[in-house]
Amino acid sequence: MRPQRSAIAVFAAFAMIAVPAGRSAATPYEYLRVGSAIEQELRNLDVLGLGALEGRFRLPRLGTRPLQMIELQGTSSPVPDSLLDADPLRRFSMIRLERALGRDAADEFPPDPRYRSTPRLFQHKSDGQRLEVSTGFAGAVGGDEHDVDVADGTGWETAISLSLDRWLAFSRVTIGNFDSVFAEGIVKNGNLLLMTDESYIAYTDPRERWNVMFGLNRWHWGPGLEGSLMLSSTAPSMVGLSFRAHLDQLHMDAIALSATVRASAGEQLAAHRIEWQPLQNLRIGVTEAARYQSPGWQPLYVVGVIPYVLVQRIQVQAEPDSLDALRNNILTSADASWRIAEGTRIYGEILVDDLHAGSESNPNKYAFQLGWDGVGRFRRGRLTWNGEYTRVTGYVYTSYFGRDYSLQGDPLGFPVAPDSRRMKLQAAWDVRTDWQLLLQALYSDKGENDLSEPYVPGSGPVNTAVLQGNVENTRQAVGGIRFWPASGVDLTARFGWRWIDQPLHVKDAREEGPVGSFEFRIIR
């Protein structure tokens, strides 16, 4: 373990004791951080249905994130104890949402006095203006018998939020460990850096029918829990411009995103999505994305109303000799989630790659994901569970002409791809509102094809339905305990055992041993 990592880990442990327990929420128009713990509580309510909580909270279309905090807040008064006592499954989620939303709620969302909020480091509100500062420690330390690793972004983070009526300027900066960033460290020859992964300006119209955001952020489109197939919360942050419209009468959301993947090479990403809720318990989404090369964002891609498969044809028609320069790489996906009964929901997503390829000599490139969410009673607490199977065939996200779907070496979609299949089962037992017991089981196969190995036409037939080379097989079982007494205090310890056959694709090799992690977030 490197000296600077050891120092960060020790300092973080000390800070968890020394820093007063505070809560971190958001201004009404701030975007809920993609991957936030609150998203899981919204997911639980989506599986159950709002029931008696309807009016107090709203459930936006969860397959198109990030969400704004204002989208979650209803207009009615707090839910009385008599209704909560009769509905213990929803009670856990309601209390956690009240903790997160109460302090920085909109005027139409009166805070619940039963869940008093502690102050931020600094907060000022007057005449439609807000200035807020939150700070504290967040991150994770994990490892196995061979190594201890500090996760990227672990350190001291500070969030500054300035809102002027419907305008919002937000930035979260971290002084911490960043192994994957190539920059001069604060400490010479070290990984201690000043970085941000979430900084943007945004505007929301007065009737909340549309909003626009420009800056650095993450996007997650689709119902997947571990990761989605097109744009996933597991991908690094991107600089992007997004425009989102809420079509309430049609129960539909539409979003268009333009982002830069590699600025020096002029590598751009355009993506748009429609998510429709034809029935109260059914959501359907359709997404299309295009990777193209240009010094800046092209207008036909930015507007987001033209299918990307047509944009290249329009451009080539105007410049017939520029096919190579204008060539794009298109992915399309469709997903659906269906609550078949209160407490049970199933979902799925399918992605197809290289729709522009017209030659049968090219291999099929596709991915799909199937999942099951559940919520039920267990003793005096609540049990939530999820099972998810994901299959990503070979060469998905890759491109032999440079238009791959990756950022900083990671897929924009599912994190273990291409050439993989993965089954993950997890459960959480809410013993009390502040305490959870966790269980997770994983079975994963990874073939040798990766993002740096695209299929080149003329290379011969390839069956992408079969994992390639020496397959690395991983099995893992992990248990854990979580303490979450407030939205700004979240501590989780996990310990388990892992078995790997053919690690790093070394034939007949085998490894096994303990694994563990400690995740913490103490933000005031």
Protein Blocks (a to p, Z undefined) as FASTA:
>chain_A
ZZklmmmmmmmmmmmmmpccddddddfkbccdehiaklmmmmmmmmnonmlmgojaccdd
fkbccddfklmpcfbdcddfklmmmmmmlmmmmmmmmmmmmmmccfklccdfklccdddf
bdcdeehiacddddddeddddddfkbccddehiacdddddddehjaccdddddddddfkb
ccddfbghiabdcddfbdcdddddfklpaccdeddddddedjbfkbcfkbcckbccdddd
ddddddfknopacddddddfblmnopacddddddddfbfkbccddddddddddfbdcfkl
mnopacfklmmmmmmmmmmmlmmmmpccddddddddddfbghiacddddddehklbcbfk
bccdddddddddddddehjbccddddddddddehihiafeopacbeehiafblfbdghia
dddddddddfblmbccddddddddddfbdfklccdehiapadfkbcghjadddddddddd
dddfbfkbccdddddddddehihhighiacddddddddddddZZ
